[in-house]
Amino acid sequence: MGDVLGINMAGIAKDVTDFLLIAIGSHGDVHPVVGIGRELASRGHRVRVMASPWFEELILKAGLGFVKLGTREDYLQVMNNPDVWHRMRGPQTIMEMVGRSLKQVYEGVIDHADKKTCLAASSLALGAICASEKHGFPMATLHLSPICIRSREIMPVLPGGVNANWLPRFMRDKFWEGADRWFIDPMICPTLNTFRRELGLPEVRRIQNGWWHGPGMTLGLWSEWFFPRPSDYPDQVRLTGFVHYDESDQQSLDPSLEEWLNEADKPIAFTPGSAMAFGEHFFRTAVQACVRLGRRGVLLTRQDHQIPRDLPRTVRHVRFAPFSQLLPHCAALVYHGGIGTTAQGLKAGLPLLIMPMSHDQFDNAAICCRLGVGDRIGVKGLTPRRVAQKLSQLLDSHEVMRSCGRVSGWARSDRGAVTAADGLEELAGVGSGQKVSIAGSFG
């Protein structure tokens, strides 16, 4: 591992520990895990990331070990399913994927962990919790967004825009009981409990009411300034701050792109998410909105088929660029509300126009609106006229721009990877010893 990372292992503490990090999801789910992994590796620990082979090159280039989870075809099957992005069918589709991955995750842990291994797994890696229960591995759950941890004090905005904060406090427990009984548990508990019975583990219910938090520690990978910790959070929850890893250790802006970005007014950036394969309407609307505004635009997607043909010279398609390098050159960001993109947009100090579709996106959008840095637009309201109108309002608002500057200062001070690594070392019962050098730093 020392040769892979290009580090000098001399003088490193002898209590080097093995960390197995598990990431399920898209780039936005994998990036924070890699950022934490790099921080742990810089402290001399052995670190491997279990993820889809889709991310193998990314993980290896980051200097971390790779453990295969499923196949590339499994990832493509989910990514190419339009139901993933539906406000109601999306959670069901994702939970079906989680059910299929239970045994894969569990067996991956058993095959690659021993009594010296500490686990850290993203929210959807439920098989890792089963492995921790069965075999006693120390484990932390990594939750990426506030919707993952329930509170009666501030209710999340659920997929479809359901906001239950109007309910009196005594009704909010009843709301969650009904949600668990009729919606959440039926999506995953039959499959999960069948698997648990095979392992000799007791059945579970109301899994999102606490069970899916790590048995040893739960790390919320966002900041207090983004969503302050409510008083009724479970005791094992720690908020770390955002982990701003974005592959900038592996890739820089293309020189021709950087020249284009600097040659005129700052463009507006548009992305519907790294895993979105059905963004044709989004990008057509983006181009037409830029024309209406007389502004330049950057269209971000690896899915080339989504981009309109014959783009105007003022609009450029970019397959990938690290947000930390690209967004400071931009004037605003129009996107889907994913938490990773949200964190990068806030750090860059950009006004945000958010088009939530499903999952945590509605809640992330609501939080950004409360911070005064953005606005929301519905999928059905995504027209060139409406996008241009809302962008004009954001860009012309002195209050929005002041809020963006204030929040950017908070975001730039985040050291999420450092704080998360501190917590995982504590869980593993080790100290970091002397920190070693890995190119790049990701807080």
Residue pairs with C-beta under 8 A, 6 or more apart in sequence:
1 41
1 46
1 47
1 65
2 8
2 9
4 63
5 41
5 42
5 63
5 436
5 438
6 63
6 438
6 439
7 42
7 436
7 437
7 438
8 436
9 44
9 436
11 433
11 434
12 44
12 433
12 434
12 436
13 44
13 430
13 431
13 432
13 433
13 434
14 433
15 430
15 431
15 433
16 44
16 45
16 46
16 430
17 45
17 46
17 116
17 117
17 118
17 425
17 428
17 430
18 45
18 46
18 48
18 113
18 114
18 116
18 117
18 118
19 37
19 40
19 45
19 46
19 47
19 48
19 117
19 118
19 119
19 120
19 424
19 428
20 48
20 50
20 67
20 109
20 112
20 113
20 117
20 118
20 119
20 120
21 33
21 36
21 37
21 47
21 48
21 49
21 50
21 119
21 120
21 121
21 142
22 33
22 49
22 50
22 51
22 69
22 105
22 108
22 109
22 119
22 120
22 121
22 122
22 125
22 128
23 29
23 30
23 33
23 34
23 49
23 50
23 51
23 55
23 122
23 125
24 51
24 52
24 69
24 98
24 101
24 105
24 122
24 124
24 125
25 122
25 124
26 79
26 273
26 274
26 275
26 338
27 55
27 274
27 275
27 340
28 144
28 273
28 274
28 338
28 339
28 340
28 341
29 122
29 124
29 144
29 340
30 49
30 51
30 55
30 58
30 59
31 243
31 245
31 246
31 247
31 340
32 142
32 144
32 221
32 242
32 243
32 245
32 340
32 416
32 417
33 49
33 51
33 120
33 122
33 142
34 49
34 58
34 59
34 62
34 64
34 245
35 243
35 244
35 245
35 416
35 417
35 442
36 120
36 142
36 243
36 416
36 417
36 420
36 421
36 424
37 47
37 49
37 59
37 62
37 64
38 47
38 62
38 63
38 64
38 245
38 249
38 417
38 438
38 440
38 442
39 417
39 418
39 420
39 421
39 442
40 47
40 421
40 424
40 425
41 47
41 63
41 64
41 438
42 435
42 436
42 437
42 438
43 421
43 425
43 432
43 433
43 435
43 436
44 432
44 433
44 434
44 435
44 436
45 425
45 430
45 432
46 65
47 64
47 65
48 64
48 65
48 66
48 67
48 112
49 55
49 59
49 64
49 65
49 66
49 67
50 67
50 68
50 69
50 105
50 108
50 109
50 112
51 59
51 66
51 67
51 69
52 69
52 70
52 71
52 72
52 74
52 75
53 68
53 69
53 70
53 71
53 72
53 75
54 72
54 75
54 76
56 66
56 68
58 247
58 250
59 65
59 66
60 66
61 249
61 250
62 247
62 249
62 250
63 438
67 108
67 112
68 108
69 101
69 104
69 105
69 108
70 101
70 104
74 100
78 84
78 93
78 94
78 97
78 275
79 275
79 277
80 277
81 93
82 278
83 89
83 90
83 92
83 93
84 90
84 93
84 94
84 275
84 358
85 276
85 278
85 357
85 358
86 93
86 357
86 358
87 159
87 160
87 161
87 357
87 358
87 362
88 159
88 160
88 358
90 159
90 357
90 358
90 359
91 159
91 187
91 358
91 359
92 187
94 124
94 359
95 187
95 188
96 187
97 124
98 124
98 126
98 188
99 188
99 191
99 192
101 124
101 125
101 127
102 126
102 127
102 130
102 191
102 192
102 195
103 127
103 195
104 127
105 121
105 125
105 126
105 127
105 128
105 131
106 127
106 128
106 130
106 131
106 195
106 199
108 127
109 119
109 127
109 128
109 131
109 137
110 131
110 135
113 119
113 131
113 135
113 137
115 136
117 137
118 137
118 138
118 139
118 140
118 424
118 427
118 428
119 128
119 131
119 132
119 137
119 138
119 139
119 140
120 139
120 140
120 141
120 142
120 214
120 219
120 424
121 128
121 129
121 139
121 140
121 141
121 142
121 214
122 141
122 142
122 143
122 144
123 141
123 142
123 143
123 144
123 148
123 212
126 188
126 192
126 207
126 212
127 195
128 139
129 139
129 141
129 211
129 212
129 214
129 215
130 195
130 196
130 199
130 201
131 137
131 139
132 138
132 139
132 214
132 215
132 216
133 201
133 215
134 199
134 200
134 201
138 216
138 427
138 428
138 429
139 214
139 215
139 216
139 217
139 427
140 214
140 216
140 217
140 218
140 219
140 423
140 424
140 427
141 212
141 213
141 214
141 217
141 218
141 219
142 219
142 221
142 420
143 149
143 213
143 218
143 219
143 220
143 221
144 221
144 222
144 339
144 340
144 360
145 222
145 339
145 360
145 363
145 364
146 156
146 220
146 222
146 226
146 227
146 360
146 363
146 367
147 156
147 158
147 359
147 360
147 363
147 364
148 220
148 360
149 213
149 218
149 220
149 233
149 234
149 237
150 176
150 208
150 209
151 230
151 232
151 233
152 169
152 172
152 173
152 230
152 232
153 230
153 231
153 232
154 165
154 227
154 230
155 163
155 164
155 165
155 167
155 172
155 175
156 360
156 363
156 366
157 163
157 362
157 363
157 365
157 366
158 164
158 362
158 363
159 358
159 359
159 361
159 362
160 362
161 356
161 362
162 362
163 366
164 172
164 175
167 175
176 209
177 206
180 205
180 206
180 207
180 208
180 209
184 206
184 207
184 208
185 205
185 206
185 207
188 207
189 203
189 204
189 205
189 207
192 204
192 207
193 203
193 204
196 202
196 203
196 204
197 203
204 211
210 234
213 234
213 236
213 237
214 236
216 236
216 427
217 236
217 238
217 423
217 424
217 426
217 427
218 234
218 236
218 237
218 238
219 237
219 238
219 239
219 240
219 420
219 423
219 424
220 229
220 237
220 238
220 239
220 240
221 240
221 241
221 242
221 243
221 416
221 420
222 239
222 240
222 241
222 242
222 339
222 343
222 416
223 239
223 241
223 242
223 410
223 411
223 414
223 416
224 239
225 407
225 410
226 242
226 346
226 367
226 371
227 367
229 237
229 239
238 419
238 423
240 416
240 417
240 419
240 420
240 423
241 414
241 415
241 416
241 419
241 443
242 343
242 346
242 347
242 411
242 414
242 416
242 443
243 343
243 416
243 417
243 420
243 442
243 443
244 324
244 343
244 344
244 347
244 411
244 414
244 416
244 442
244 443
245 417
245 442
246 322
246 323
246 324
246 344
246 442
247 320
247 322
248 322
248 324
248 325
248 440
249 438
249 439
249 440
249 442
251 320
251 321
251 322
252 322
252 325
253 261
253 321
253 322
253 325
253 326
254 321
257 316
257 318
257 321
258 329
260 316
261 267
261 298
261 326
261 329
261 330
262 329
264 296
265 295
265 296
265 331
266 296
266 329
266 330
266 331
267 290
267 295
267 296
267 297
267 298
267 316
267 329
267 330
267 331
268 286
268 290
268 293
268 295
268 296
268 297
268 298
268 330
268 331
268 332
268 333
268 334
268 391
269 297
269 298
269 300
269 326
269 327
269 330
269 332
269 333
269 334
269 335
269 350
270 282
270 283
270 286
270 297
270 298
270 299
270 300
270 333
270 334
270 335
271 299
271 300
271 301
271 333
271 334
271 335
271 336
271 341
272 279
272 282
272 283
272 301
272 335
272 336
272 355
273 335
273 336
273 338
273 341
274 301
274 302
276 282
276 301
276 303
276 306
276 336
277 303
277 306
278 306
279 301
279 303
279 306
280 305
280 306
280 308
281 382
282 306
282 355
282 382
283 299
283 301
283 306
283 307
283 308
284 308
285 382
285 383
285 384
285 387
286 297
286 299
286 315
286 334
286 387
287 297
287 299
287 308
287 311
287 312
287 315
288 384
289 297
289 384
289 387
289 388
289 391
290 296
290 297
290 312
290 314
290 315
291 312
291 314
291 384
292 384
292 385
292 388
293 388
293 391
293 392
295 314
295 331
295 391
296 314
296 315
296 316
297 314
297 315
297 316
298 315
298 316
298 318
298 326
298 330
299 307
299 311
299 315
299 316
299 317
299 318
300 318
300 319
300 320
300 321
300 326
301 307
301 317
301 319
302 319
302 320
304 317
304 319
307 317
311 317
318 326
323 341
323 344
323 345
323 348
324 344
324 347
324 348
327 333
327 344
327 345
327 347
327 348
327 350
328 348
330 348
330 350
331 350
331 351
331 395
332 350
332 351
332 352
332 353
332 391
332 394
332 395
333 341
333 345
333 348
333 350
333 351
333 352
333 353
334 352
334 353
334 354
334 355
334 387
334 391
335 341
335 342
335 345
335 352
335 353
335 354
335 355
336 354
336 355
336 356
336 357
336 361
337 354
337 355
337 356
337 357
337 360
337 361
337 362
337 364
337 365
338 360
338 361
338 364
339 360
339 364
342 352
342 354
342 364
342 368
343 411
345 352
346 352
346 368
346 371
346 373
346 407
346 408
346 411
347 408
347 411
347 412
347 414
348 408
349 404
349 405
349 407
349 408
350 373
350 404
351 373
351 374
351 391
351 394
351 395
351 397
351 400
351 401
351 404
352 368
352 373
352 374
352 375
352 394
353 374
353 375
353 376
353 377
353 387
353 390
353 391
353 394
354 361
354 364
354 365
354 368
354 374
354 375
354 376
354 377
355 376
355 377
355 378
355 379
355 382
356 362
356 364
356 365
356 376
357 379
365 374
365 376
366 376
368 374
369 375
369 376
371 403
371 407
372 399
372 400
372 403
373 400
373 403
373 404
373 407
374 394
374 400
375 390
375 393
375 394
377 386
377 387
377 390
394 400
414 443
415 443
416 443
417 442
417 443
418 443
421 432
425 431
425 432
